[in-house]
Amino acid sequence: MQGKVETLEHPDVKIHIYTPPDEGFLVNTTIFELADRLIVVDGQIFQRFAREVGDLIEDLRKPIDRFVLTHNHPDHYSGFEHLTQRFPGVQLAALTSVRDYLVRTGQKVLDVRRGLFGEEIAKQLVVPDAVIVPGELVISGVRFLFQEFTDAEAEHTLTITLPDQGVALVSDLVGGTGDHLFTVQPHFDGWIAVLEKIRLDTARHGLKTLIVGHGASVGPDALPANIEYLKAAKAAYVSSAKADEFVAAVSASMPGRAPEAWLNFSSQMLYGHIAP
């Protein structure tokens, strides 16, 4: 296996977080292993890493309740082509807003990504066939809180909180303290407001672990650094007419952040050269 797996063990649930190597953008697929079933969240960008997720699922030897997509960016949904073919009959669930976006635009975005990355990108979009309604749900004795956030890293993002375990899957809304964030759209103020809401939620629920969209899990102490980054990125965007100017301005104001490739790729979307 090229990727690595981190496992968080709690009463009534194990949480397995698969992370591919750097070349796979460190996109996380999270598997909630309950007593009698699995819930698999997000599906990788490249098919070879989706296959490794499939191997991990098979090793757990439990049926998949459903696949879940947190938001409408192809680094999280491309791999569902492989996973839904490998595990036929398993529904793919998403927010209604995410499903609607994919119906309108998802295939076009995949086609652009195939032009950039080749056949490792899915050829055919998998449209979610089940809807997630925000709210609280008890599954196999474990409380799940599903929330929708808008106008942040993506137009609509699903978060999944396990209040009794002190864990929240926040996807691309949060990054590591030393990471560049994926500022693919100029939703800086909206995103900062979302992070302030998440900060309140972490205190309300006593959350200790935030499972992010890319790379290692973080604690609530990462939130101020994320807000600082977004303020710097907003200032860079206001003062920059072109993508390369934005990259230079962010690098100058946030010199310790990495990897540079994330910043460069994000800028191409922020300035409309390729679709998010």
N, C-alpha and C positions, 0 to 999 in steps of 0.2 A: 504494500500500500504506500503510495506516494504522500497521501495526506496523513493527518494525525487526528486522534480522537481524544477529547477530554470528556470525562464522565463525572457528573455531579450526582452524588447518591443522597437521597432523602427518603424518609418513610413514605411508602406507597408509590414512589416514582423515582426512576433513574432518568437522568437527562444526558444524552450523548450528543456532543457537539463535534461534528466532522468539519475539519478545516483543510482545504487543499494547500499545496505549496504556493509560493509567491506568484508563479505564472498563472495560477487560477484565481488571482485577486483576493486570496484568503476568504472567499465567500463561504459563509457558514451554512451548513444544513444541520438542523437541530432535530433530534428524535426524542420525544417524550415516551419513555417505556413505562407503561402502566402495568398493573397486575395481569391484564388479559389482552392488551392491545398496544399498538404503537400509533403515535401521531407524528407525522414527518413534515417538518416545516422548511420550505424553500429548497430549490432543486439544482443549484450550481449553474455555472455558465457553460462549461465545456463538458462534452459527453463522457470523456474518459474519467472525469472526477464524479460525474453522476453514476457511472458504473461502480466506482468504489463505494459510493453511498449505498447502492443496491447490494453490494457484497456485505456491508455492515448490517443492513436490514435483514438479510437472509441469516446472518450469524445470530441475530437476536431471537429467531425462531418464534415469533409471535405475529399474528395477523395485523395488517395495517388497517386502522380505523379509517383514516383518510390522509391525503396529502393536503398541505396548506401553503398558500402563497401569501407572503406579507405585503407585497407591493408590486408595482407594474414595471419594474426594471428587469431587463433580459438576463442580467447576471444572476438573477434569482429564479427565473422561470424557464430558461433554455433547457436545462437538464431534465425537466419533466417529460420531454419527449422520450428519453430513455426509460425513466422510472415508470411512466404509465404503460409503456409497452412491456416492460419486464414484470410489472405487477398489474395485470389487466383486471378491470372491474373496480379498482380503487378510485373513489371520487377525488377530484381536486377542488378544494374549497378556497374561496377568496371573498373579500368584501364586494358588494354589488358594484361599487364605483371602480374597483380594480378590474373586475370582470368586464365592465362596459368599456373601459379604456383598451383592454386587450382585444376585444371584438373589433374596435375601430382601428387600432394602430399596431397591435402586437406583431402581426406577421410582417408588416413593413419594417419594423425595427429589427426583427430577426434577420431579414434579408440584408439590411445594412451591416449588421454584425458579421454575417457570413462573408460579406465582402472584405471585412477587416481581418477576420480570424480564421476563415475557411470552414471546413466541414465539421470542426468540433462544435460549432454552433448548430442548434436544432434547425432542421429543414422545415419542419411543420409545427406551427403553434398549437399548443394544447390549451383549449379554452376551458376555464373552470366550469364545472358542471354542478357545483353546490355553492351555496351562499352562506357566509358567516354573518350573523347578526350580533353586533356588539352587546355585551352583557355578561352576566356570570352564569357558568354552567358547571355542574359537577359530573365528571367523567371518571368512572371506575373508582369512586370515592375521593377523587382529587378535585379541588376547586380551581377552576380556570376563569380568569377575568379577561375578556376580549374587548379591546378598545380601538377606536379609529381616530387617527390624527391626520389633519389636513395641512397642505401648503408648507411642507418642511422639505426633507430630502426628496420626497416624491409628493405628488398631489394628494395621495391617500396612502396611509400606512397602518397596518394592523399590528398591535402589540398584544402579547400574551403574558399575563401575570399569574403566577402561582403564589397567592398571598401567604398561604400557610407554610410554604417552603422558603419564602424570602427571595424569590427569583422572578425576574421579568425578562422576557425576550423582547428587545426593543428594536431589533433589526438595524437599518441604516440611520435611524434617528440619532444614535449615539456611536461615537468612535473612541478609540484609545486616546489617552492623553498626549501621545506623541505622534498620532496619525493625522494625515491630511483628511478632511472630510470630503464627501462627494457632493460638492456644491454644483450640481448640474443644472439648477434653475435658481433665479434670484429671489428665493423665498426666505431671505435672511431673517427678517423680522418675525415672520410666522414660525420659522424653525426655532428661533430663540424663545418665543412664547411656548412652544411645545416642550422644550427642554425645561423651562420653568415649571410647567405642569408635571412633567415626569419627576422633577426634583421634589415637588410636593407629595407625589404618589409614593416615592421611595421612603419619605418620612412617615407617611400615613400607614403604609403597609410594613414598615420595617425591612425594606428590601436590602439585601446584602450583595446580590449578584445581578448584573445586567448582561445578558447575552446579546452581543452586538452582531451586526450584519457581516462584519469582516474582522477576522483575527480573534485574539484572546478576549475572554470575558473581562469586564471591568466592574468596579464598584461605583457607588454614587459620587465618590470624590472625582470622577472623571467629568462630571457635568459642568463644573465651572470652566474647565479647560476647553470644553466644546463650545461653550458660550463665547469665551474669549476669541476662539478661532473664527466663529461666525461674524463677530463684530469686525475683526480684521479683514475677513473676506468681503464683507459688505463695503468697507472703506476702499478696498482694492478695486471692487467692481465699479463703484461710483467714479473713481479716478482713472479707469482704464477703458480705452476705446476698443482694444483688441485682446484676443486670448493670450498672446505672449506677454502683453503688458500686465495683465491680471496675474499670470504666473509669477512674473518677476516681483510684483508688488507683494503678493502673499508670501513668497519665499523670503523677501527682505524683512517682513514684519513677523513671520513665524519661522525663524531659521532652523529650529530644531525638529520640524515636522518631516515625516517621511510616510510612504515612499514618494519620490518626486513623480513617478509615473502616474500615480493616482491624481495628483494635481493637474498634470498635463492633460490627461484623458478627460477629467471633469471640465476643464476649461473649454474643450472642444464642444461639449454639450451646452455649457453655459452660454457660449457665444453663437450657438445655432449652427455649428458646422456639421454636427451629427445629432440625431435624436437621442434623448435619454433612454 
